[in-house]
């Protein structure tokens, strides 16, 4: 996935166990790191999550943990 020409993440299709549903694994690229943003069945939601986490790492629990950022609440 690219934003304004910069690679910011990727979404990979996954099968989980015997489930008939297709899951999507999202990864965001920030400061040379690849951060796992979890599985979901909503592809568009994974794309939106990557963009949101890339724009504001404090907005996502996984990027907050990876970068040891404080919880905004």
Number of C-alpha atoms within 10 A of each C-alpha: 15 10 10 6 7 9 12 19 22 18 20 12 13 14 11 10 7 6 8 8 12 14 20 22 19 24 24 27 18 17 7 7 11 16 19 18 19 13 19 17 14 12 18 12 13 23 19 12 20 26 18 15 24 20 12 12 20 19 16 18 15 18 21 17 14 13 13 11 15 10 11 8 3
